[in-house]
Amino acid sequence: MAKTNAVNWFEIPVSDFDRAKMFYETIFAFTMRVHEGGNTRMGFFEYDLEDEGAGGAIVHDPDFYTPSANGSLIYLNAEPGIQTVLDRVVGAGGKIMQNKTIVAATQDLGYWALILDTEGNRVALHAME
């Protein structure tokens, strides 16, 4: 049976591609691969395509996307520890809207936090620690 993910792919709209790319590269400490085609620029998050991992990208295409703090909420993987990622958010130009919070006190579901990226998108983080 094939593995399934709740998310197959996601795209986070950005107004300033280079600023957003720097923000996500800084808080997650990795380098995004970039693809450009027509009016669209995409920066890809790391994911395991070989093991059917779900992935996504930041996307700049002003005719198709508008960043928003009130749209869909995406939870990005902040393993191995959410606080490490949170500690980089403000220095990278973002804002912390909700600090590290336990998901459920009675279950081992890890922790979540909420940030606002440099483009005005509300993005959640999740990690077990």
C-alpha positions as CSV (number, residue, x, y, z in Angstrom):
1,M,0.0,0.0,0.0
2,A,1.3,3.5,-0.9
3,K,2.1,5.9,1.9
4,T,-0.1,8.9,2.1
5,N,0.4,12.4,3.3
6,A,-2.3,14.9,4.3
7,V,-0.5,17.4,2.0
8,N,0.8,16.5,-1.4
9,W,2.2,19.9,-2.3
10,F,1.9,23.4,-1.0
11,E,2.9,26.9,-2.4
12,I,3.4,29.9,-0.2
13,P,2.8,33.2,-2.1
14,V,5.6,35.8,-1.8
15,S,5.8,39.4,-3.0
16,D,9.6,39.7,-2.8
17,F,11.1,36.4,-3.8
18,D,14.7,37.1,-2.7
19,R,13.6,38.4,0.7
20,A,11.3,35.4,1.3
21,K,14.0,33.0,0.1
22,M,16.5,34.5,2.5
23,F,14.0,34.3,5.3
24,Y,13.2,30.6,4.9
25,E,16.8,29.6,4.2
26,T,17.8,31.4,7.4
27,I,15.2,30.0,9.7
28,F,15.6,26.4,8.4
29,A,19.3,26.6,7.7
30,F,19.3,25.2,4.2
31,T,19.6,26.5,0.6
32,M,16.5,26.5,-1.6
33,R,16.7,25.2,-5.2
34,V,15.2,27.8,-7.5
35,H,13.2,27.4,-10.7
36,E,12.1,30.3,-13.0
37,G,9.7,30.1,-15.8
38,G,7.8,32.9,-17.4
39,N,6.5,35.3,-14.7
40,T,6.9,32.6,-12.0
41,R,9.8,32.1,-9.6
42,M,9.8,29.1,-7.2
43,G,12.1,28.2,-4.3
44,F,11.7,24.6,-3.1
45,F,11.7,23.4,0.5
46,E,13.6,20.2,1.2
47,Y,11.6,17.0,1.1
48,D,12.1,13.3,0.4
49,L,10.6,12.6,-3.0
50,E,12.0,9.1,-3.1
51,D,10.1,8.0,0.1
52,E,6.9,9.8,-1.1
53,G,7.4,12.8,1.0
54,A,5.3,15.9,0.6
55,G,6.9,19.0,-0.5
56,G,6.3,22.6,-1.4
57,A,7.7,25.9,-2.5
58,I,7.6,29.7,-2.1
59,V,6.2,31.2,-5.3
60,H,6.3,34.6,-6.8
61,D,3.7,35.2,-9.5
62,P,1.8,38.5,-8.9
63,D,-0.9,37.5,-11.4
64,F,-1.7,34.3,-9.5
65,Y,-0.7,34.7,-5.8
66,T,-1.3,37.2,-3.0
67,P,0.4,36.7,0.4
68,S,-2.1,36.7,3.2
69,A,-2.1,36.4,7.0
70,N,-5.6,35.0,7.0
71,G,-5.6,32.3,4.3
72,S,-4.8,28.6,4.5
73,L,-2.5,27.6,7.4
74,I,0.5,25.4,6.5
75,Y,2.4,23.5,9.2
76,L,6.1,23.3,8.2
77,N,8.4,20.6,9.7
78,A,10.7,22.3,12.3
79,E,12.5,19.1,13.4
80,P,14.7,18.4,15.2
81,G,13.4,21.1,17.6
82,I,10.9,23.9,17.1
83,Q,12.8,26.4,19.4
84,T,15.9,26.3,17.1
85,V,13.7,27.5,14.2
86,L,11.8,30.0,16.3
87,D,15.1,31.5,17.5
88,R,16.0,32.5,13.9
89,V,12.6,34.0,12.9
90,V,13.0,37.6,14.2
91,G,16.6,37.9,13.0
92,A,15.5,36.8,9.5
93,G,12.8,39.5,9.4
94,G,9.7,37.6,10.5
95,K,7.5,37.8,13.6
96,I,6.5,35.2,16.2
97,M,2.8,35.2,16.6
98,Q,2.5,32.2,19.0
99,N,5.5,30.7,20.9
100,K,6.2,27.0,21.2
101,T,3.0,25.4,22.5
102,I,2.2,21.8,23.3
103,V,-0.3,20.4,20.8
104,A,-2.2,18.2,23.3
105,A,-1.2,17.6,27.0
106,T,-2.7,14.1,27.0
107,Q,-1.2,12.9,23.8
108,D,2.4,12.8,22.4
109,L,1.8,15.1,19.4
110,G,4.6,17.4,19.8
111,Y,4.6,21.2,19.7
112,W,3.5,24.0,17.4
113,A,4.2,27.7,16.9
114,L,2.9,30.4,14.6
115,I,5.0,32.9,12.7
116,L,4.5,35.7,10.2
117,D,7.0,35.5,7.4
118,T,8.6,38.5,5.6
119,E,5.8,38.5,3.1
120,G,2.9,38.7,5.6
121,N,2.0,35.0,5.4
122,R,0.9,33.3,8.6
123,V,2.8,30.0,8.8
124,A,2.7,27.3,11.5
125,L,5.7,25.2,12.6
126,H,5.5,21.7,14.1
127,A,8.1,19.5,15.8
128,M,8.1,16.7,18.4
129,E,10.5,18.7,20.6
